[in-house]
Amino acid sequence: MPLSQSQRNQIASYKVQIEGYRKDLQNLKDDKKRTSEDYANRIKSTKDPNSKRSYRQSKIAAINSLVNRIESKKNEIDRIKGYIKNIKG
């Protein structure tokens, strides 16, 4: 059975949301890379062992936070894809 105009519009709306999430996902990946490089440079440039340890712990926390946000965006994309699949039957 063909999709109604309402269903096609709903799918189009979901696809726009997915594109937005993909852009957010790419920005998060770029932030993760930038953050990792920043902390790596801080760790390399300091001589104090306590500072190195602190930077390493901060780096782990920051990267873990970004990884969680990336996974959340991926889950949102999968959720919306499921909505589209349900509409298509």
C-alpha positions as CSV (number, residue, x, y, z in Angstrom):
1,M,0.0,0.0,0.0
2,P,1.4,3.4,-1.0
3,L,2.2,5.9,1.7
4,S,-0.1,8.8,2.3
5,Q,1.1,12.4,1.9
6,S,1.1,12.8,5.7
7,Q,3.3,9.7,6.1
8,R,5.7,11.0,3.4
9,N,5.9,14.4,5.2
10,Q,6.6,12.7,8.5
11,I,9.4,10.6,6.9
12,A,10.8,13.8,5.3
13,S,10.8,15.4,8.7
14,Y,12.5,12.5,10.3
15,K,15.2,12.5,7.6
16,V,15.9,16.2,8.4
17,Q,16.3,15.3,12.0
18,I,18.7,12.5,11.1
19,E,20.8,15.0,9.1
20,G,20.9,17.3,12.1
21,Y,22.0,14.5,14.4
22,R,24.7,13.5,11.9
23,K,26.1,17.1,11.8
24,D,26.1,17.1,15.6
25,L,27.8,13.7,15.6
26,Q,30.5,15.0,13.3
27,N,31.0,18.1,15.5
28,L,31.4,15.8,18.5
29,K,33.9,13.6,16.8
30,D,35.9,16.8,15.8
31,D,35.7,18.0,19.4
32,K,36.9,14.6,20.7
33,K,39.9,14.8,18.3
34,R,40.7,18.4,19.3
35,T,40.4,17.7,23.0
36,S,42.6,14.6,22.7
37,E,45.3,16.6,20.9
38,D,45.0,19.5,23.4
39,Y,45.5,17.2,26.4
40,A,48.3,15.3,24.7
41,N,50.2,18.6,24.1
42,R,49.6,19.6,27.7
43,I,50.9,16.3,29.0
44,K,54.0,16.5,26.8
45,S,54.8,20.1,27.7
46,T,54.7,19.8,31.5
47,K,57.5,18.4,33.6
48,D,55.7,18.0,36.9
49,P,54.6,14.4,37.4
50,N,51.5,15.6,39.4
51,S,50.4,17.8,36.6
52,K,50.9,15.0,34.1
53,R,48.8,12.7,36.2
54,S,46.1,15.4,36.6
55,Y,46.0,16.1,32.8
56,R,45.7,12.4,32.1
57,Q,42.8,12.0,34.4
58,S,41.1,15.1,33.0
59,K,41.7,13.8,29.5
60,I,40.1,10.5,30.3
61,A,37.1,12.2,31.8
62,A,36.7,14.6,28.9
63,I,37.0,11.9,26.3
64,N,34.6,9.6,28.1
65,S,32.0,12.4,28.3
66,L,32.4,13.0,24.5
67,V,32.1,9.3,23.8
68,N,28.9,9.1,25.8
69,R,27.5,12.1,23.9
70,I,28.5,10.4,20.6
71,E,26.8,7.2,21.5
72,S,23.7,9.1,22.5
73,K,23.5,10.8,19.1
74,K,24.0,7.4,17.4
75,N,21.1,6.0,19.5
76,E,18.9,8.9,18.5
77,I,19.6,8.3,14.8
78,D,18.8,4.6,15.3
79,R,15.6,5.5,17.1
80,I,14.4,7.8,14.3
81,K,15.3,5.2,11.7
82,G,13.1,2.8,13.6
83,Y,10.2,5.3,13.4
84,I,10.7,5.6,9.6
85,K,10.7,1.8,9.3
86,N,7.4,1.6,11.3
87,I,5.8,4.1,9.1
88,K,6.8,2.3,5.9
89,G,5.5,-0.9,7.5
